[in-house]
Amino acid sequence: MRKILSQSMTQNPLLLLQSWLNEAMELDLQPNPDTMAIATSNSQGLPNVRMVLCKEINTEEG
């Protein structure tokens, strides 16, 4: 498996995310490689994390 940080960053980070997701699906090491954690925090700094399924990455519209 190649190192994640060895890949150069692009102007559009969604292209890099799409590349990582495609690689994870091809390697077939996990049953749900499209499962991701989304984390945000409120104005008091308290975190909120939820799990989502990434069904599509639109690299042009975001």
N, C-alpha and C positions, 0 to 999 in steps of 0.2 A: 504494500500500500504506500502511496506517495505521501510525503509530508504535506500537511495542509498549508503551512506558511511558506512553502517553497514556491507556491503559485503566485504570480504577480497580481497585484490588485488592478482592477479595471475601473473605469469611470462609473460603470454601473455595477454596484455590488450585488445586484440580483443575478447577474450572469455568473458570478463566483458561487453564489448560493445554489443556483441551478446545477452547476458543475458538481458541487459536493453532493447534492441530492441524487443526481444521476449515478455518480460513483457508488454511493451507498446502496442504491437499488441494484446495480450490477454485481456488487460483491455479495449480496444476499446473506449478510451476516446477522441481520436482525429481521424479525417478522414484520415490523412496521417502520421502515426507515423514513417514512414521511410524517412521523409523529414528532412534534416540536413543542418546546416550552416557550410561551410568550410571557415576559415579565415586565411589569410596569410598577411605578410607585405613586402614591398620592402626595398631596402637598405637605404632609407630615413626614414623608419619607418611608411610609410603611409599604412593603412590597405586596404585590398581588401576582400570583403565577397561575397560569392555566395551560392545559395541554390542548393542542389543536392538531388536526390532520391537514397537511399541506397537499392539496389535490392538484394545484396548478401554480406555476410561477410565471407571471406575465412580465417579461423583462422590459417591455416597452411602456406599459402603463403603470407599473408598480404594484 
